[in-house]
Amino acid sequence: MSRIFSGIQPSGELHIGNYLGAVKNWVALQEQYESYFCIVDYHAITVPYDPEELRARRREMVVSLLAAGIDPSMATLFIQSMVPEHTELAWIFNTVTPLGELERQTQFKDKASRQESVPAGLLNYPVLQAADILLYRADMVPVGEDQVQHLELSREIARRWNARFGDGYFAEPQAKLTPSRRILGLDGNAKMSKSMGNTVGLLEEPASIWEKLRPAVTDPARVRRTDPGTPEVCNIYHLHRAISPPDVVALVETQCRTAGWGCIDCKKVLFDHMNAELTPIRARAAEVRAHPERVEQVVNDGAATARRLAGETMREVKDRMGLA
Ligand code: TYM
């Protein structure tokens, strides 16, 4: 059975961009693959943060992932900092990673431009990401489009380490994308992301979702209710494609082109399908929260399982490098 690995930062609430771009796919793939899903708290500390908030967000992320459908009887769900081998392998990979490659990463350039003083951890962020994946010798990494460049660098790091010590020891991990690989925020022009403040939370209450959805940007050429629209340029249409069933998507398309529906009608239909997807998730989150001891157990068991495989990899790596 092939192995998959993926990670998510506990840097805020899980939003529908994370869910539709990655986590929903994790839930589908956990049945077919040996799966490792990691809450990457060491990545989250590369930008300014509050310790108490991080503690709460790590817990909340476990709840959200379980509510979204990650099943600990099929997948290993764990927290990165509970498995020290991640940082150990990251240090080793730092010694084979070209500085120029790190400086070229668009996420680094973007985040660095927003900080006055840039910590080295922000530059080395993708090295830790490569360690996350390769520690479990994962073949496939289900992610959204914004992680593709980091994945290319992970392959480069695997190649360089292999060339020096490995003789093909590390497989080159491939990104696994979905059609919803890049969900835009409700402003319709930037990727849905916490830092842009344009998100819809996975566990957000319907009233609050509708408050955001109602004024959300649509086809800018559709000024009057009677103007026909162009679905392809409308973010609401793209959200329908990510969430609504195919027959509804087809209906949305004709109703938009013929001005049969106004944008508000179209948003109401989207809202209904969002609710159909999110209501059971919110209900599961309430159930999960009612049993904090079980959540703790999941995370402890996950770390123990992860450490077994991580330890195996580190023994082999150190042996080949003259460190054991
Ligand atoms: P993070 O925490 O930003 O996002 C988690 C996952 O959600 C996807 N995603 C999106 N997909 C579609 N549309 C969006 N608007 C959107 N926003 C986020 C991301 O692509 C990601 O798959 N560096 C990673 C975390 C990480 C990791 C790893 C991932 C650390 N180590 C190893 C995979 C493998 C990150 O910041 O994801």
Boltz pocket constraint, residues with backbone or C-beta under 6 A from the ligand:
constraints:
  - pocket:
      binder: B
      contacts: [[A, 5], [A, 6], [A, 7], [A, 8], [A, 9], [A, 10], [A, 17], [A, 18], [A, 19], [A, 20], [A, 21], [A, 22], [A, 23], [A, 40], [A, 43], [A, 128], [A, 129], [A, 132], [A, 133], [A, 141], [A, 142], [A, 143], [A, 144], [A, 145], [A, 146], [A, 147], [A, 150], [A, 180], [A, 181], [A, 182], [A, 183], [A, 184], [A, 191], [A, 192], [A, 193]]
      max_distance: 6.0
